[in-house]
Amino acid sequence: MSNEMQFLLWLQNHMRSDILNHIFVFITNFFGQAGIFWIAAAVLLLLFKKTRPAGIACAIALAVQGVLINLVIKPIVARPRPYDACSLLIPLVTRLKDYSFPSGHTGCAFSAAIVMAKMLPKKIGVPAVIIACLLGFSRMYVGVHYPTDVLAGALIGIGSAIVGMLITQKITERKAQAV
């Protein structure tokens, strides 16, 4: 049994409790469900001129990570979910039908949260990063991802955020030159 599986079983056997189960299932569902929370945040940022550059960067970052994780990496790696690899692991949420590596929920959260942390005031950016970290942990806690799935999702999200911010910077520079 791998170290990662041992860690997930340790979480299940030693950390899970009724209170924590409710908290982490809420986090994984509310902040992770199809990226809706993060997409809505990007749309909200796009509505106001002051935050529009951050909204553009978030939208680009979300699109980049979504394509990379869901259309490129997951089908190539085709890593089974941890509960499919070990019958002792009991997921706290509905069993998913796609592959495990990397975590799309974590990638989505980090792509938007890093943009917010770099382009918006700390009162928005810091909570966004904290939520992204909690979401990543929740994916392991509820038993649907290995630690390396979450780490890879976070790194892809961070990379996608950088790409989104660089593209937004180029757009802003070209717009300024055209004036």
Disulfide bonds with the S-S distance in Angstrom:
none
